[in-house]
Amino acid sequence: RRGLVAIAVLAAMGIGAVVSAQRGANAMATAATGFLASLTPEQRKQAVFTLDSAERLRFNFIPTEAFPRNGLLLRDMTEPQRKLAHDLLRTALSDRGYQTYTAIIQLENILRVIEKGGKFERDPAKYFFSVFGEPSATGVWGWRVEGHHVSLHFTVNKGRVVASTPSFAGSNPAEVLEGEQKGLRVLAVLEDTARELVTALDEKQKQTAIINATAPNEIVTTNTLDINPLTPAGLMAAQMTGAQRDQLMKVIEAYSGLMAADIAADRLASIKAAGIDKVGFAWAGPVERGQRHYYRVQGPTFLIEFDNSQNNGNHVHSIWRDFQGDFGRDLLREHLKTAHLSPGL
């Protein structure tokens, strides 16, 4: 009887997860439709691309002067349109995620003061919204938000978010050193959870986990389109104590928790299905806070990279990539192949 009850509970949880995912994706479609309906014809030309557009696979996290972008700029929207754009953004992120990404955007104001007329225009309204295909509860479509230190990509199929990567978050400065917001660390949880893990390792474990005494100056994968596992993988979860594995999960959840609940749950379910013991943790650079450092968390299905080495260790780049499903590419290939077939061909 207890076994039947357990099975029933698990089944109910599974059904609940599917319903939650569908509800989230439907909210996303509704928000995207409302946003697009508010645009003028000229704005729609800037914001909307075909599902198979090459634009869909373009991404970067550097300033737009160094990587020209397409899409509709926040600053070219009316205030009501901006609100609708933010409503769309909220459908993909948790409350913490929304606060984090909007705080990243607001750091442009601080950079403008720090750089005092540097070569890059620092403007929190210089972020682009793009929609690929036609938002619906039954078809395939996608959307993107991108600008300096922000790159978010989502693909929806039949009322479910099937791809949510690449997802990039950066912070410059990593810690605000002066002014009214002195002490602000927008991505603190991403850094601190990993430092807690590496400092919890014993000396033998550190010999495996710390792969280099010096941190690279950038995330290793940069904005590479095709993503493959990195080596060395570092210390595997199977080699960790229970408490250390729990801390490893806190690192992963610091990232997954930026996403809406259904997206976060899908990410974690995929990782657990592939095996937590197969997840590796690697660190480079000193472990003391304030020093240039880098880490990655990698499993059979995903890769997280975090680098805080630029600007003397006060400039963060972080990213989550999926080895199968970035940009929803596999789904898109199958969809387009089916859509282009016709009788007699």
Steps between C-alpha positions, in 0.01 A plus 500: 500500500780739591661424164179581313466823696858597416440430131182708509683788668781491242248488217314798646829688531578423136160619385538811715837576342356469149204722587735757656723496191203544269367783713840673487535460125145621443571808711808553286295476177235735637760756608684479166177539306403803707844654452494452123145633475615827657766563235474717192564333161851649495574372851375154404746492211779551752368261764372201301704241309411172337552190709781378274675837479878490539447783749364246746845344548688826549592580857760682702539680830735783408395863431297552183769725351724190489220262395225668293157368599157483344163513669291777653678718755337579831578866441305492173186387682236709669462460876195271461697290250795477739267374770371232265858403412579466870181298550634257241837486677329422830331192354841335449664594828445448871462806719870469588585457135304806394659710774844368403472570129345843544778582749758395238336740257504781755876453551536685168428819694788425737733412211418829331625687808807279547610524137426873464435509126672179394470342157182307584158655545370388837122515489254276692255547212747353249361147516334320212181290496448257212227247419547207262192359333146551622429464872237233560395225738530232233786587265875552517636847569772674697624829637813670625610788721854618450742783568815560702535220758153361425421221255181301553350256247177300516335253264140385545339195340134402540455703813821395674837675538735244344820708496619781726867528413744659445433712807770752583529734798786743553583765755737795463592587762459171682497709817421872497793662678372853551193719481148454631493131404839417650516131593240388244588156357238411242630145440621432853310172537666354189845577638447428868337158466792376289760643738325324788534175307867532407598601853306201640721255306790325669851538364487183289167605348637847426786346303240362259253790510747787458611459141720807473662746739403783265151585377436545127413853395162394360251214507657228286205456264455876437208526253576179311191373320578127525555403862698194612620374839815659638800323649610439765167448672645549849368323808197280437201502732558127552827596673331745736346454842125535541538853635726596210251361248229704668717809458559411135122494452482846661740626232287350224179630656649850524481497119188293437317709760536808282245341268124463546405200713405271209819575308712451812327169574563375146868589525543320832301197386726464195813520718369245750387262225851502354650439845616746765808285563611579143508876566848648539625817670819677392660816637789717376682774688523579872203413720512823704232756423619800301751296299463416132322167474299270275289190543283267301236242579450240232284192458394278210230748396621848597787739566521795738795738477581790732796732456594794722844595376467817294536844661730351764241245606198731505318415178287184473399299195280194559306269272289183489510293182321175412691250287178379339245773441679834500274738304261206454702413190412129484130575535523776240668270246229237544222759487629662182559162337139400570357840409676501161384155400198477270326211321692371201833642611 
